Every structure is written in C-alpha cells, then in structure tokens.
Amino acid sequence: MNKLMRNTVFVITCLFAATQLSAHHSFAIYDFETQVPFDGIVETLKFRNPHIEMTLKTLNENGEEVIVHFIEGAPANMMVRNGIKPDQMKPGSKVHAVGSPLIEDPSKFFLRSIRTEDGSEYSN
C-alpha cells in the first residue's frame, strides 16, 4: 500500500471514529422548552453512568398517587462531582425534581434538576 493510500485510509478511519463519538445520542428527543416540577419520594434509582435513571412517587393535580419516570439524567460521576451522592436520593428520600418531557411520550422525563432533602442541588 502506498503512502497516499495509507493516509487516505487513516483520514477516513479518523472521520468515521469522530462521527461515532459525536453520535452518542441527541437530546432533541426531549422538549427542553418545557420544565415540569415534581415533589415526591424516590421510588427507584439507578445511579450510574452514562446517565442516572429514577422513578418518583408523587401526587397529580387530582391528588392521586402517580409514578414519574425520569428515564435519563446527568451522568452519575458528574452529579457526585457537583455534590449529589446516591445516598442523598436513595429510594424513600424526599426530593424536588424538574423534568423535561420526552416528545414521543410526555409521561417520561429527562431529569433537569434535583434538590435533596438536605438542600443539596444539581441542575444541568
């Protein structure tokens, strides 16, 4: 293989890799213009990378108990660096959360911010 061909293959490989890295996924699937506040009790928590996941037990406008699904949030390591640790939002913890709805299913949310019972806050 000549030098020009090797360089061409190298450039194409780098471009392909860069495309894959930037294509992690888009947040365009969420309506970030809308931010819905919730007060409730953490039902489940997956505090992990690449993104945390949480369900929150809360009351709807009719006073009925509902479960809110935060299907995605910040990476766990980012939350820890900013002062929120998993034990502050473990199941049974009271929190105030703000979510942006999934466009295809507005019953699911991206976790925009959270304030724990001790006053620690994280927002993105």
C-alpha positions as a Markdown table, in Angstrom:
| # | Residue | x | y | z |
|---|---|---|---|---|
| 1 | Met | 0.0 | 0.0 | 0.0 |
| 2 | Asn | 1.5 | 3.3 | -1.0 |
| 3 | Lys | 1.8 | 6.3 | 1.4 |
| 4 | Leu | -1.1 | 8.3 | -0.2 |
| 5 | Met | -3.4 | 5.3 | 0.2 |
| 6 | Arg | -2.4 | 4.7 | 3.8 |
| 7 | Asn | -3.0 | 8.4 | 4.6 |
| 8 | Thr | -6.4 | 8.2 | 2.9 |
| 9 | Val | -7.4 | 5.1 | 4.9 |
| 10 | Phe | -6.2 | 6.8 | 8.1 |
| 11 | Val | -8.2 | 10.0 | 7.4 |
| 12 | Ile | -11.3 | 8.0 | 6.6 |
| 13 | Thr | -10.9 | 5.9 | 9.8 |
| 14 | Cys | -10.5 | 9.1 | 11.9 |
| 15 | Leu | -13.5 | 10.7 | 10.4 |
| 16 | Phe | -15.6 | 7.6 | 11.0 |
| 17 | Ala | -14.4 | 7.4 | 14.6 |
| 18 | Ala | -15.2 | 11.1 | 15.2 |
| 19 | Thr | -18.7 | 10.7 | 13.8 |
| 20 | Gln | -19.3 | 7.7 | 16.1 |
| 21 | Leu | -18.1 | 9.6 | 19.1 |
| 22 | Ser | -20.2 | 12.7 | 18.4 |
| 23 | Ala | -23.2 | 10.4 | 17.7 |
| 24 | His | -23.6 | 9.2 | 21.3 |
| 25 | His | -27.2 | 10.4 | 21.0 |
| 26 | Ser | -29.1 | 13.6 | 20.7 |
| 27 | Phe | -31.2 | 15.3 | 23.4 |
| 28 | Ala | -33.5 | 16.5 | 20.6 |
| 29 | Ile | -35.9 | 13.8 | 21.7 |
| 30 | Tyr | -36.8 | 15.9 | 24.8 |
| 31 | Asp | -38.9 | 19.2 | 25.0 |
| 32 | Phe | -36.3 | 21.3 | 26.8 |
| 33 | Glu | -38.6 | 24.3 | 26.5 |
| 34 | Thr | -40.9 | 22.7 | 29.0 |
| 35 | Gln | -39.8 | 22.2 | 32.6 |
| 36 | Val | -42.2 | 20.4 | 34.9 |
| 37 | Pro | -41.6 | 20.5 | 38.7 |
| 38 | Phe | -42.3 | 17.5 | 40.9 |
| 39 | Asp | -42.1 | 17.0 | 44.7 |
| 40 | Gly | -42.1 | 13.4 | 45.8 |
| 41 | Ile | -40.5 | 10.3 | 47.2 |
| 42 | Val | -37.8 | 8.4 | 45.2 |
| 43 | Glu | -39.2 | 5.0 | 44.3 |
| 44 | Thr | -36.2 | 3.6 | 42.3 |
| 45 | Leu | -32.8 | 4.9 | 41.5 |
| 46 | Lys | -30.1 | 3.7 | 39.0 |
| 47 | Phe | -27.2 | 5.9 | 40.0 |
| 48 | Arg | -24.7 | 5.0 | 37.2 |
| 49 | Asn | -23.0 | 6.2 | 34.0 |
| 50 | Pro | -23.7 | 7.1 | 31.3 |
| 51 | His | -26.9 | 8.6 | 32.8 |
| 52 | Ile | -28.9 | 8.2 | 36.0 |
| 53 | Glu | -32.4 | 6.9 | 36.0 |
| 54 | Met | -35.1 | 7.4 | 38.6 |
| 55 | Thr | -38.8 | 7.0 | 39.4 |
| 56 | Leu | -40.5 | 9.3 | 41.7 |
| 57 | Lys | -43.8 | 8.7 | 43.6 |
| 58 | Thr | -45.8 | 11.9 | 43.7 |
| 59 | Leu | -49.4 | 13.2 | 43.5 |
| 60 | Asn | -51.1 | 14.5 | 40.4 |
| 61 | Glu | -53.4 | 17.5 | 40.2 |
| 62 | Asn | -56.3 | 15.3 | 41.3 |
| 63 | Gly | -54.5 | 14.1 | 44.4 |
| 64 | Glu | -53.9 | 10.7 | 43.0 |
| 65 | Glu | -50.6 | 8.9 | 43.5 |
| 66 | Val | -48.6 | 8.6 | 40.3 |
| 67 | Ile | -45.1 | 7.4 | 39.4 |
| 68 | Val | -43.0 | 9.8 | 37.3 |
| 69 | His | -40.3 | 8.2 | 35.2 |
| 70 | Phe | -37.1 | 10.1 | 34.7 |
| 71 | Ile | -35.6 | 7.9 | 32.0 |
| 72 | Glu | -32.4 | 9.9 | 31.8 |
| 73 | Gly | -30.4 | 12.4 | 33.7 |
| 74 | Ala | -26.9 | 13.6 | 34.2 |
| 75 | Pro | -24.0 | 11.1 | 34.4 |
| 76 | Ala | -23.6 | 9.8 | 38.0 |
| 77 | Asn | -19.9 | 10.9 | 38.2 |
| 78 | Met | -21.0 | 14.5 | 37.2 |
| 79 | Met | -23.6 | 14.5 | 39.9 |
| 80 | Val | -21.1 | 13.3 | 42.5 |
| 81 | Arg | -18.6 | 16.0 | 41.4 |
| 82 | Asn | -21.3 | 18.6 | 42.0 |
| 83 | Gly | -22.2 | 17.4 | 45.5 |
| 84 | Ile | -25.1 | 14.9 | 45.0 |
| 85 | Lys | -24.3 | 11.4 | 46.2 |
| 86 | Pro | -26.5 | 8.3 | 45.8 |
| 87 | Asp | -27.4 | 8.1 | 49.4 |
| 88 | Gln | -29.0 | 11.6 | 49.3 |
| 89 | Met | -31.5 | 10.4 | 46.7 |
| 90 | Lys | -31.9 | 6.7 | 47.6 |
| 91 | Pro | -35.3 | 5.1 | 47.5 |
| 92 | Gly | -37.5 | 6.6 | 50.2 |
| 93 | Ser | -35.8 | 10.0 | 50.0 |
| 94 | Lys | -37.9 | 13.2 | 49.6 |
| 95 | Val | -36.8 | 15.3 | 46.6 |
| 96 | His | -37.8 | 18.2 | 44.4 |
| 97 | Ala | -37.1 | 17.4 | 40.8 |
| 98 | Val | -37.6 | 19.2 | 37.5 |
| 99 | Gly | -38.0 | 17.3 | 34.3 |
| 100 | Ser | -38.4 | 18.0 | 30.5 |
| 101 | Pro | -40.8 | 15.6 | 28.8 |
| 102 | Leu | -39.9 | 13.1 | 26.1 |
| 103 | Ile | -41.5 | 14.3 | 22.9 |
| 104 | Glu | -42.8 | 10.9 | 21.9 |
| 105 | Asp | -44.1 | 10.0 | 25.4 |
| 106 | Pro | -44.7 | 13.0 | 27.7 |
| 107 | Ser | -45.1 | 10.7 | 30.7 |
| 108 | Lys | -41.3 | 10.2 | 30.6 |
| 109 | Phe | -38.8 | 12.8 | 31.5 |
| 110 | Phe | -35.2 | 14.0 | 31.3 |
| 111 | Leu | -34.1 | 15.0 | 34.9 |
| 112 | Arg | -33.1 | 18.6 | 34.6 |
| 113 | Ser | -32.5 | 19.4 | 38.2 |
| 114 | Ile | -32.9 | 17.9 | 41.7 |
| 115 | Arg | -32.9 | 19.2 | 45.2 |
| 116 | Thr | -32.5 | 16.7 | 48.0 |
| 117 | Glu | -34.0 | 16.9 | 51.5 |
| 118 | Asp | -30.7 | 18.3 | 52.9 |
| 119 | Gly | -30.8 | 21.2 | 50.4 |
| 120 | Ser | -28.1 | 19.8 | 48.0 |
| 121 | Glu | -28.9 | 20.7 | 44.4 |
| 122 | Tyr | -27.9 | 19.7 | 40.9 |
| 123 | Ser | -29.0 | 21.1 | 37.7 |
| 124 | Asn | -28.0 | 21.0 | 34.1 |
